[in-house]
Amino acid sequence: MARIIRGRYTAERNDPFVVFLIGIRVNSFWAIHKWYPTFKAMRPMLTTLFKNPEKGLLGTHTWFSWRELMLVQYWRSFDDLERFARDSSDPHLSAWKRFNQMVGSDGSVGIWHETYLVQAKQYECVYGNMPIFGLARATRHVPAIGDLETARLRLGGYSKPAIPSPEIPRD
């Protein structure tokens, strides 16, 4: 089980980054010969990215629901993400081609992605009594104190806390 970090924390990154959401949806459960290879195709991609951090993936987190799988990925830049998606020496391009040939538009398997370009200081997040998670796991995990205490402060504005923040425990 992941170690809980007591107190309030946030993520810190001083450069732009990309949030990339990607997922698969099983529309026809009995079409396992179509959705299972699509599902399986993600592992070689992640393995390649984890073994080669210079490709630009900062971190990722995976969620399952009964028909769907979703990954939240944090990338150094859109150029890095696009380069990985289109490079014939990386596993994505061949998986994309296989999907189009095997599934195409038959409706048995749904795939999707959303890409968000985030400028420096144009994001905010807070994690209370959580393991190191999300953007903080992909970047730097820092205490949410001082000029990082409120959402508006984390976005570069001015505000006072609406209620006092609990102290960060000393472990």
Backbone as CSV, one residue per row, in Angstrom:
resi,resn,N_x,N_y,N_z,CA_x,CA_y,CA_z,C_x,C_y,C_z
1,MET,0.844,-1.186,0.000,0.000,0.000,0.000,0.890,1.251,0.000
2,ALA,0.459,2.258,-0.726,1.239,3.492,-0.828,1.291,4.213,0.520
3,ARG,2.425,4.806,0.805,2.620,5.534,2.059,1.827,6.845,2.028
4,ILE,1.006,7.063,3.043,0.224,8.289,3.168,1.140,9.399,3.668
5,ILE,1.097,10.536,3.011,1.847,11.711,3.430,0.854,12.624,4.148
6,ARG,0.992,12.722,5.471,0.037,13.518,6.248,0.255,15.008,5.989
7,GLY,-0.857,15.742,5.911,-0.807,17.181,5.690,-1.281,17.557,4.296
8,ARG,-1.133,18.838,3.978,-1.577,19.388,2.686,-0.358,19.668,1.814
9,TYR,-0.423,19.159,0.585,0.679,19.313,-0.360,0.132,19.736,-1.713
10,THR,1.033,20.185,-2.560,0.681,20.551,-3.916,1.806,20.091,-4.840
11,ALA,1.618,20.302,-6.122,2.643,19.987,-7.119,3.320,21.269,-7.536
12,GLU,4.583,21.158,-7.894,5.314,22.330,-8.352,6.035,21.994,-9.653
13,ARG,5.739,22.766,-10.672,6.451,22.690,-11.954,6.478,24.099,-12.513
14,ASN,7.650,24.576,-12.831,7.808,25.950,-13.301,7.847,26.077,-14.813
15,ASP,7.665,24.970,-15.530,7.662,24.969,-16.990,6.287,24.524,-17.481
16,PRO,5.950,24.848,-18.739,4.704,24.318,-19.306,4.748,22.783,-19.319
17,PHE,3.579,22.168,-19.417,3.492,20.714,-19.518,2.180,20.364,-20.204
18,VAL,1.993,19.092,-20.481,0.800,18.604,-21.167,0.124,17.563,-20.290
19,VAL,-1.199,17.670,-20.175,-1.999,16.619,-19.547,-2.693,15.890,-20.685
20,PHE,-2.470,14.594,-20.754,-3.017,13.769,-21.825,-3.856,12.667,-21.196
21,LEU,-5.138,12.658,-21.507,-6.053,11.617,-21.043,-6.293,10.680,-22.214
22,ILE,-6.151,9.399,-21.985,-6.353,8.430,-23.061,-7.109,7.237,-22.496
23,GLY,-8.028,6.704,-23.298,-8.816,5.601,-22.786,-9.349,4.669,-23.849
24,ILE,-9.842,3.545,-23.358,-10.489,2.525,-24.184,-11.811,2.169,-23.521
25,ARG,-12.813,1.891,-24.332,-14.117,1.462,-23.829,-14.534,0.208,-24.574
26,VAL,-14.881,-0.831,-23.824,-15.375,-2.060,-24.424,-16.858,-1.853,-24.716
27,ASN,-17.208,-1.735,-25.993,-18.600,-1.535,-26.387,-19.314,-2.857,-26.637
28,SER,-18.582,-3.859,-27.093,-19.134,-5.179,-27.352,-18.291,-6.198,-26.576
29,PHE,-18.822,-6.625,-25.423,-18.065,-7.517,-24.551,-17.615,-8.779,-25.279
30,TRP,-18.457,-9.310,-26.170,-18.146,-10.572,-26.849,-17.098,-10.411,-27.943
31,ALA,-16.701,-9.189,-28.254,-15.672,-8.949,-29.275,-14.284,-8.924,-28.625
32,ILE,-14.020,-9.888,-27.766,-12.745,-9.923,-27.041,-11.551,-9.954,-27.995
33,HIS,-11.723,-10.570,-29.148,-10.638,-10.632,-30.140,-10.296,-9.254,-30.702
34,LYS,-11.156,-8.262,-30.433,-10.881,-6.890,-30.886,-10.432,-5.996,-29.734
35,TRP,-11.109,-6.092,-28.591,-10.744,-5.171,-27.514,-9.521,-5.633,-26.721
36,TYR,-9.302,-6.937,-26.598,-8.149,-7.382,-25.809,-6.816,-6.955,-26.441
37,PRO,-6.621,-7.125,-27.748,-5.370,-6.631,-28.342,-5.215,-5.105,-28.201
38,THR,-6.306,-4.385,-28.254,-6.251,-2.926,-28.079,-5.831,-2.603,-26.647
39,PHE,-6.427,-3.290,-25.693,-6.091,-3.135,-24.283,-4.619,-3.473,-24.041
40,LYS,-4.161,-4.596,-24.597,-2.788,-5.071,-24.425,-1.748,-4.143,-25.056
41,ALA,-2.126,-3.374,-26.036,-1.170,-2.519,-26.764,-0.577,-1.419,-25.891
42,MET,-1.227,-1.076,-24.785,-0.730,0.022,-23.954,0.541,-0.360,-23.196
43,ARG,0.678,-1.596,-22.779,1.848,-1.993,-21.984,3.176,-1.729,-22.707
44,PRO,3.360,-2.141,-23.968,4.642,-1.852,-24.623,4.911,-0.348,-24.759
45,MET,3.855,0.422,-24.933,4.041,1.872,-25.021,4.564,2.423,-23.700
46,LEU,3.928,2.049,-22.601,4.354,2.535,-21.286,5.744,2.022,-20.931
47,THR,6.026,0.773,-21.263,7.357,0.226,-20.994,8.422,1.045,-21.715
48,THR,8.185,1.339,-22.979,9.121,2.153,-23.759,9.301,3.516,-23.123
49,LEU,8.205,4.141,-22.711,8.279,5.490,-22.134,8.977,5.490,-20.780
50,PHE,8.702,4.503,-19.937,9.357,4.447,-18.631,10.851,4.155,-18.758
51,LYS,11.226,3.341,-19.746,12.650,3.024,-19.945,13.413,4.169,-20.618
52,ASN,12.685,5.092,-21.234,13.314,6.181,-21.989,12.729,7.530,-21.574
53,PRO,13.054,8.013,-20.381,12.456,9.270,-19.906,12.750,10.468,-20.805
54,GLU,13.779,10.385,-21.632,14.070,11.490,-22.548,12.966,11.674,-23.594
55,LYS,12.066,10.700,-23.735,10.941,10.836,-24.669,9.902,11.831,-24.165
56,GLY,9.932,12.171,-22.862,9.100,13.266,-22.369,7.955,12.924,-21.454
57,LEU,7.674,11.650,-21.198,6.601,11.317,-20.258,7.093,11.625,-18.847
58,LEU,6.329,12.440,-18.115,6.698,12.796,-16.741,6.117,11.816,-15.731
59,GLY,4.916,11.308,-16.016,4.265,10.384,-15.092,2.900,9.987,-15.606
60,THR,2.321,8.966,-14.991,1.021,8.473,-15.437,0.271,7.823,-14.281
61,HIS,-1.021,7.772,-14.409,-1.879,7.093,-13.435,-3.009,6.412,-14.216
62,THR,-3.407,5.225,-13.778,-4.399,4.428,-14.495,-5.650,4.217,-13.651
63,TRP,-6.816,4.292,-14.310,-8.097,3.999,-13.664,-8.860,2.972,-14.487
64,PHE,-9.535,2.060,-13.782,-10.406,1.070,-14.405,-11.830,1.294,-13.933
65,SER,-12.760,1.118,-14.819,-14.157,0.912,-14.439,-14.592,-0.329,-15.217
66,TRP,-15.798,-0.727,-15.107,-16.131,-2.059,-15.614,-16.008,-2.179,-17.127
67,ARG,-16.252,-1.143,-17.908,-16.099,-1.201,-19.363,-14.940,-0.360,-19.883
68,GLU,-14.300,0.382,-19.003,-13.349,1.384,-19.457,-12.026,1.332,-18.710
69,LEU,-11.003,1.755,-19.413,-9.669,1.952,-18.858,-9.255,3.361,-19.273
70,MET,-8.717,4.119,-18.320,-8.266,5.476,-18.631,-6.899,5.704,-18.005
71,LEU,-6.037,6.358,-18.745,-4.743,6.779,-18.232,-4.683,8.295,-18.260
72,VAL,-4.208,8.858,-17.176,-3.857,10.274,-17.143,-2.347,10.313,-17.275
73,GLN,-1.876,11.019,-18.277,-0.438,11.115,-18.498,-0.019,12.581,-18.425
74,TYR,1.153,12.816,-17.880,1.744,14.145,-17.823,2.987,14.110,-18.709
75,TRP,3.040,15.016,-19.669,4.135,15.082,-20.635,4.873,16.401,-20.509
76,ARG,6.137,16.376,-20.847,6.970,17.569,-20.841,6.489,18.574,-21.887
77,SER,6.037,18.096,-23.057,5.571,19.004,-24.113,4.677,18.253,-25.094
78,PHE,3.905,19.022,-25.871,3.094,18.423,-26.922,3.993,17.844,-28.014
79,ASP,5.091,18.514,-28.303,6.024,17.999,-29.312,6.519,16.605,-28.943
80,ASP,6.838,16.391,-27.659,7.273,15.061,-27.213,6.166,14.028,-27.408
81,LEU,4.952,14.377,-27.019,3.807,13.476,-27.154,3.569,13.128,-28.626
82,GLU,3.541,14.129,-29.468,3.293,13.899,-30.892,4.421,13.081,-31.530
83,ARG,5.645,13.374,-31.165,6.792,12.631,-31.698,6.656,11.145,-31.357
84,PHE,6.292,10.846,-30.104,6.114,9.450,-29.704,4.975,8.801,-30.501
85,ALA,3.877,9.503,-30.667,2.714,8.942,-31.363,3.011,8.624,-32.830
86,ARG,3.877,9.396,-33.468,4.111,9.268,-34.906,5.404,8.561,-35.297
87,ASP,6.270,8.294,-34.337,7.577,7.703,-34.639,7.429,6.204,-34.917
88,SER,7.834,5.772,-36.104,7.684,4.358,-36.478,8.570,3.433,-35.651
89,SER,9.563,3.976,-34.952,10.397,3.125,-34.100,9.811,2.964,-32.691
90,ASP,8.746,3.672,-32.387,8.054,3.527,-31.103,6.787,2.694,-31.301
91,PRO,6.275,2.050,-30.252,5.172,1.094,-30.417,3.794,1.688,-30.705
92,HIS,3.600,2.992,-30.572,2.259,3.538,-30.769,1.780,3.455,-32.212
93,LEU,2.618,3.831,-33.141,2.186,3.920,-34.542,1.688,2.570,-35.066
94,SER,2.395,1.489,-34.755,1.949,0.164,-35.221,0.653,-0.252,-34.523
95,ALA,0.491,0.092,-33.238,-0.756,-0.228,-32.529,-1.928,0.542,-33.128
96,TRP,-1.693,1.789,-33.478,-2.724,2.635,-34.100,-3.146,2.020,-35.443
97,LYS,-2.172,1.619,-36.228,-2.461,1.009,-37.532,-3.261,-0.283,-37.354
98,ARG,-2.837,-1.151,-36.400,-3.563,-2.402,-36.137,-5.006,-2.133,-35.714
99,PHE,-5.194,-1.144,-34.848,-6.553,-0.810,-34.412,-7.410,-0.413,-35.607
100,ASN,-6.886,0.450,-36.464,-7.657,0.903,-37.630,-7.992,-0.250,-38.572
101,GLN,-7.093,-1.212,-38.707,-7.342,-2.366,-39.580,-8.307,-3.362,-38.946
102,MET,-8.147,-3.623,-37.640,-8.926,-4.661,-36.975,-10.299,-4.160,-36.514
103,VAL,-10.375,-2.933,-36.018,-11.621,-2.407,-35.460,-12.220,-1.346,-36.375
104,GLY,-11.399,-0.399,-36.770,-11.881,0.675,-37.642,-13.079,1.375,-37.036
105,SER,-14.170,1.378,-37.779,-15.402,2.045,-37.339,-16.517,1.054,-37.042
106,ASP,-16.185,-0.184,-36.667,-17.240,-1.179,-36.455,-17.996,-1.018,-35.134
107,GLY,-17.500,-0.175,-34.225,-18.218,0.109,-32.983,-17.946,-0.841,-31.838
108,SER,-17.158,-1.871,-32.038,-16.934,-2.860,-30.973,-16.067,-2.326,-29.838
109,VAL,-15.128,-1.436,-30.166,-14.193,-0.890,-29.192,-14.139,0.620,-29.387
110,GLY,-14.251,1.347,-28.291,-14.099,2.796,-28.358,-12.731,3.195,-27.829
111,ILE,-12.113,4.160,-28.476,-10.869,4.740,-27.980,-11.038,6.251,-27.984
112,TRP,-10.323,6.901,-27.111,-10.439,8.364,-27.042,-9.184,8.944,-26.406
113,HIS,-8.986,10.231,-26.660,-7.971,10.972,-25.915,-8.324,12.442,-25.898
114,GLU,-7.819,13.117,-24.888,-7.948,14.566,-24.740,-6.573,15.094,-24.362
115,THR,-6.192,16.223,-24.939,-4.878,16.809,-24.692,-5.058,18.235,-24.196
116,TYR,-4.399,18.559,-23.090,-4.471,19.897,-22.510,-3.064,20.456,-22.378
117,LEU,-2.826,21.609,-22.976,-1.546,22.296,-22.874,-1.640,23.243,-21.690
118,VAL,-0.768,23.075,-20.725,-0.826,23.843,-19.486,0.410,24.732,-19.393
119,GLN,0.182,26.032,-19.290,1.285,26.968,-19.143,1.752,26.985,-17.689
120,ALA,2.993,27.371,-17.490,3.527,27.472,-16.132,2.631,28.389,-15.307
121,LYS,2.394,27.995,-14.064,1.581,28.763,-13.101,0.111,28.885,-13.522
122,GLN,-0.351,28.058,-14.448,-1.752,28.069,-14.872,-2.448,26.765,-14.478
123,TYR,-2.077,26.253,-13.341,-2.675,25.039,-12.804,-2.644,25.166,-11.290
124,GLU,-3.462,24.407,-10.635,-3.379,24.315,-9.177,-3.901,22.957,-8.774
125,CYS,-3.403,22.454,-7.678,-3.839,21.171,-7.158,-3.488,21.114,-5.678
126,VAL,-4.229,20.306,-4.960,-3.920,20.103,-3.553,-4.181,18.646,-3.212
127,TYR,-3.355,18.103,-2.335,-3.460,16.713,-1.900,-3.398,16.712,-0.382
128,GLY,-4.457,16.292,0.265,-4.495,16.233,1.718,-4.496,14.798,2.197
129,ASN,-3.473,14.442,2.979,-3.379,13.094,3.546,-3.451,12.018,2.462
130,MET,-2.662,12.205,1.421,-2.638,11.313,0.262,-1.229,10.777,0.055
131,PRO,-1.130,9.631,-0.634,0.191,9.253,-1.137,0.613,10.301,-2.178
132,ILE,1.872,10.305,-2.555,2.284,11.211,-3.631,1.551,10.754,-4.883
133,PHE,0.798,11.660,-5.492,-0.230,11.292,-6.456,-0.295,12.312,-7.586
134,GLY,-0.798,11.870,-8.738,-1.135,12.769,-9.835,0.033,13.612,-10.305
135,LEU,-0.246,14.895,-10.506,0.769,15.819,-10.993,1.951,15.896,-10.038
136,ALA,1.688,15.803,-8.743,2.786,15.858,-7.762,3.729,14.663,-7.906
137,ARG,3.201,13.531,-8.308,4.058,12.368,-8.532,4.874,12.530,-9.820
138,ALA,4.332,13.269,-10.784,5.025,13.466,-12.056,6.001,14.641,-12.010
139,THR,5.857,15.504,-11.002,6.712,16.698,-10.915,7.361,16.734,-9.536
140,ARG,7.101,17.814,-8.784,7.636,17.928,-7.420,6.478,18.020,-6.425
141,HIS,6.586,17.308,-5.338,5.599,17.252,-4.258,6.087,18.196,-3.160
142,VAL,5.343,19.290,-2.937,5.794,20.308,-1.983,4.655,20.671,-1.027
143,PRO,4.979,21.132,0.175,3.934,21.545,1.119,3.090,22.701,0.555
144,ALA,1.793,22.648,0.800,0.874,23.714,0.365,0.797,24.762,1.474
145,ILE,1.865,25.515,1.617,1.959,26.540,2.658,2.407,27.851,2.026
146,GLY,2.280,28.919,2.794,2.739,30.226,2.313,2.036,30.626,1.031
147,ASP,2.793,30.950,-0.007,2.168,31.389,-1.256,1.603,30.229,-2.083
148,LEU,1.562,29.036,-1.497,0.930,27.878,-2.142,-0.261,27.368,-1.326
149,GLU,-0.693,28.134,-0.321,-1.708,27.641,0.608,-3.117,27.571,0.017
150,THR,-3.520,28.539,-0.799,-4.879,28.530,-1.359,-4.825,28.306,-2.868
151,ALA,-5.954,27.916,-3.436,-6.017,27.692,-4.882,-5.646,28.970,-5.640
152,ARG,-6.185,30.112,-5.228,-5.893,31.372,-5.924,-4.413,31.743,-5.800
153,LEU,-3.819,31.510,-4.643,-2.391,31.770,-4.489,-1.566,30.859,-5.400
154,ARG,-1.954,29.587,-5.479,-1.220,28.654,-6.350,-1.328,29.067,-7.811
155,LEU,-2.379,29.797,-8.162,-2.554,30.294,-9.532,-1.933,31.672,-9.733
156,GLY,-1.247,32.181,-8.730,-0.545,33.450,-8.873,-1.324,34.671,-8.439
157,GLY,-2.519,34.483,-7.877,-3.325,35.601,-7.405,-3.104,35.875,-5.931
158,TYR,-4.074,36.555,-5.337,-3.993,36.869,-3.911,-5.266,36.418,-3.226
159,SER,-5.125,35.770,-2.089,-6.264,35.436,-1.229,-5.731,35.030,0.131
160,LYS,-6.614,35.114,1.096,-6.319,34.602,2.430,-7.088,33.301,2.594
161,PRO,-6.551,32.358,3.365,-7.283,31.114,3.585,-8.652,31.385,4.207
162,ALA,-9.674,30.693,3.712,-11.022,30.833,4.268,-11.088,30.219,5.662
163,ILE,-10.332,29.182,5.880,-10.205,28.557,7.190,-8.729,28.234,7.399
164,PRO,-8.275,28.179,8.633,-6.847,27.876,8.860,-6.490,26.485,8.357
165,SER,-5.344,26.373,7.719,-4.851,25.078,7.267,-4.225,24.331,8.435
166,PRO,-4.414,23.035,8.514,-3.760,22.281,9.589,-2.242,22.311,9.371
167,GLU,-1.510,22.213,10.447,-0.063,22.168,10.346,0.367,20.856,9.696
168,ILE,1.473,20.920,8.998,2.033,19.702,8.416,2.780,18.969,9.540
169,PRO,2.387,17.721,9.790,3.041,16.977,10.880,4.507,16.726,10.576
170,ARG,5.286,16.673,11.616,6.708,16.312,11.481,6.818,14.841,11.815
171,ASP,7.116,14.041,10.818,7.235,12.580,11.029,8.581,12.200,11.543
